[in-house]
Amino acid sequence: MQPAANANGPVRDASDLTLIRLRSWLKEQVQQAIRSTASPDEDEARVRQYLDAAYQHAKVNLPADVRSRLFYEVQADILGYGPLRPLLDDPSITEIMVNRAGLVFIERDGKVAKAEVKFADDAAVLDLIQRIIVPLGRRIDRNSPTVDARLRDGSRVNAVIPPVAIDGPCLTIRKFARERMTMEDLIRIDSLDQHMAYLLRACVASRLNILIGGGTSSGKTTLLNILSSFIPDSERIVTIEDAAELQLHQENVVRLEAKPPDADGEGEVPIRHLVRNALRMRPDRIVVGEVRGGEALDMLQAMNTGHEGSLATLHANSPRDATSRLETLTLMSGFDLPLRVIREQIVSAIDVVVQQSRMRDGSRKVTSISEVSGMEGDTVVMSEIFHFRETGVDQQGNVKGEYRSTGIRPMFERRLVSAGFRLPPEMFGVDQMRMKPPTRAR
C-alpha cells in the first residue's frame, strides 16, 4: 500500500504517517523491486538503491537521524536479522531470547534484562526464523516445530513455533564470541585460579581424558574450547558437535557436525554415527561438544581403546552427577549392559571431571576438579582436588569466595611428571592462594 500525500501536497513530516507503516511499505517496495530484476541478489548496494527510490517516491521528509534509523531497520529486515541486528552487533550481549513478538530479553555480563526492541507481530518472528534456517538446509513447520541451527558466524540458534510454542514463535540465539577466550582470560575474570589452570593444562598435555560437566549456559563449551587449545599441533583432532561451536586453531583438525533428517525423515546423521566414524579417521584426540545419548558408550570405548586425551561435555549439576548421567546415557545405547560393567568402563576411561557452574550473580566458575580414582564394590570413587568455596556476596550482589585445594594429590600425577609437569607441594597447601603458580619441568 502506497502512503497517501496530504491534500495540500507531499507529506512533509511523520505526523500523518506512522513509522511502522512507512517501514512496512518501504520493505514491500524494495522486495518487489528485487524480485522484478533478472538478478535477485540481495546485496547491500542494490537494496540501498531501491530503498532510496522508494523513499523519494513516498514523498516523506523525515529528520536525518530518523531517516537513517528507518533505513537501517529496513535493510536489516531484508538483508539480515531485522530488529535483532543491533543486539547481534553488540559484543557485550551474549544471548538473545525472543519469547514472543513483543517480548525480547538479552543476557549481558551474566545478567538477563528486557530489551527495548520488538517485532511487529508473530509473522515477523517466523519470517526471521525461516530466513535463518532455510539457507542452512533446516526446516520448521507444524509437523516439525523445533529446530537447532547456527548462524554464519557460529552463533547457536534454537527456534520453537506453534503448536509447541503456545504464545507464538520463540527464538534463542547463543552468540558466538568474536574473540576467542584464553585461560588467562578465565583467570582474569575469576573463573578459576592459576593453580587450577596449570593443572588442567597439564592434564590436557599429558593426554588425560577429561569430562566437563555443568548446567545450561554455565560455560562448558568455552572451557572445552580453551582446553582444546593445549593439544599439540602435531596431533590429529576430530571434533564432533551437534552444532559446530568450537574454534580450534590447530591445522590438523577435522570438524564433524550432526545432520538432522530431511523433510521426508531421511538422511539423519546423529552424533553417535559420527563418533563411530571418527575412529576410522586416525584421530589422536576426539573432542565431543556435548554427550546427549547413546554415543556415550562409543565415546567410552574410544577412550578405552587407545584414544587418550579425549575431551567431552555433558549436562550435570555436580561431579558425582556427571558420572551418574554418563551411566544413564550409556544405557541409552540400546545394549543391555550390567551397571557394574558400565561403571568399570567409566572408571577406566575418564580421568578427570571438571565441574563448571553458573553462579547466582551470572558469573561462571570452575567449582570443582575431581579425579576418577577407581571403584569400591559397585561404587565409582572420586577424589576432589580443587573446589570453589563460596563465602557470601558483596554489596553489588557479586558472589565472593576462594579456590582451595583439598590437599589430595592426584593418582595421575606420575603421568603429568612423565609429560614434564611438576605439581609442587605448596600447590596442595592450605595457604595456596598466596603461592606462586607452578612452572613446567624442564
Secondary structure, 3 states (H helix, E strand, C coil): CCCCCECCECCCCHHHCCHHHHHHHHHHHHHHHHHHCCCCCCCHHHHHHHHHHHHHHHCCCCCHHHHHHHHHHHHHHHHCCHHHHHHHHCCCEEEEEEEECCEEEEEECCEEEECCCCCCCHHHHHHHHHHHHHHHCCCCECCECEEEEECCCCCEEEEECCCCCCCCCEEEEECCCCCCCCHHHHHHCCCCCHHHHHHHHHHHHCCCCEEEEECCCCCHHHHHHHHHCCCCCCCCEEEEECCCCCCCCCCCEEEEECECCCCCCCCCECHHHHHHHHCCCCCCEEEECCCCCCHHHHHHHHHCCCCCCCEEEEECCCHHHHHHHHHHHHHCCCCCCCHHHHHHHHHHHCCEEEEEEECCCCCEEEEEEEEEEEEECCEEEEEEEEEEEEEEECCCCCEEEEEEECCCCCCCHHHHHHCCECCCHHHHCCCHHHCCCCCECC
